Amino acid sequence: MNWNKMLRYALLWGFIGAMASQPKLVAQSEVKVGEGATSQPLRLSIDDAVRLALEHSAQVKTSRLAVDQARYEQKKTIGGLYPNVSLSGSYTYVLKKQKVYFGGDNPSSPMAGMFPSDGIEMGEKHALQGGIVAGMPIIAPQLWASLELDKQAVALAEEKARSSKIALEAEVRKAYMGILLARESERVLQSNYNNAKTNYDQIVAKWQQGVVAEYDKIRMDAQVKNILPNLVQAREAIRLSEAKLKVLLALDPSVPIEVAEQLGDYQQRVMGAIPERMGSISLEENSQLRTLDLQGKQLDAALRVKKMAFMPTLSLSFNYMYNFSSDKFKLDNSKRWSPYSSIALSLNVPLFSGFSRHNDVRATRSQIQQLSLQRIDAERQLHLSAMNSLSAQTNAIEQFVAAKEAVASAEKGYEIAQVRYRTGEGTILELNDADMALLQARLNYSQAIYNYMVAVYSLDELKGISYSAK
């Protein structure tokens, strides 16, 4: 068996799982703690990391602004129900006056001879008009229906903001657990390296005294050197996992961080864990399903708006204007200023528009049917994901129980192998096998804790649970 390959696989197995899912957002560096590497490390618990991510995530901030935008659009629609008042003004300069003809050149006309045959110029050179214009809808079914559409748009924006928040929380918690797994793997490998180095030093001393064969010294030297590359990879895994968390927290890459927890702190949760049953899992709060439901309500409201396009509308308008007209532009001539005002009701009854409104309604109904099918498919996929999460929890618990027993057995076996080798009853191969078995058991133990917590966070995300709301 190639122990070096097995060790590399055991080390990278958990870390690849932690880094496989890329973050759903790319947060820019917005927060800097201190100035570069000389600052004190930022000590973070898992809850601190979630809080910091929610405070500085660009995606969360964008979703909040989207909610504000939807609310402003709603207020804009409500404003259409109020009177619209404006000041109106215009000025006209006539370059060439219009002529009016009264049949002066027609002998049979009763006005023949009363007016010149080449016509009479009408109007004034200067025309000025100004005043107040107001209007408001009285009966506006389409506008009223738009209020419900805007209400659903606000609810949808709020749900998308909630969805981005839940997704970010899950990503941060998984990334934090990835750091804990990488650090624990590095600690286990360092312990393994220390054991191998101690055994190597003892074997060298015995070889120098002629007690053991040179093969034992060479074999143990190779064992020590084979561990070093894995130890280097473990330290690189810590760096990469910390970099991923910094991206999620929108921290500058140069800011040092320090995790306040250890992977072993979560072993009690695994020991006392009882996986949920599939029938007891509710997806009512699942953000994807809630978003699809709100989109369905939004389409229903849009369909009502388009149906209201067939209804008549009635509006009220009022204006109060002043007119000024004269060949001489003298505004102080009060005789040339003449006010007038009017009030009017306008009724608009749509009759025919080339079937455009009818086809618009049919297109919206088709969208509603498509969304209904999408929701059914999404619910099936979410149930499958929930089953996979429950299965992962169950497997992780079984792996944890087996790994815990394996660690106890491997520790005892390693102690026995050491004693046997010192007394000359055992061989160097037995000692190395016991050391590798202990390493594998400890790595499996850490991996089981990580797998369980990641499965829990994945299921909570599916269920739409937000820890920050608790």
Order of alpha helices (4+ residues) and beta strands (2+ residues): alpha-beta-alpha-alpha-beta-beta-beta-beta-alpha-alpha-beta-alpha-alpha-beta-beta-alpha-alpha
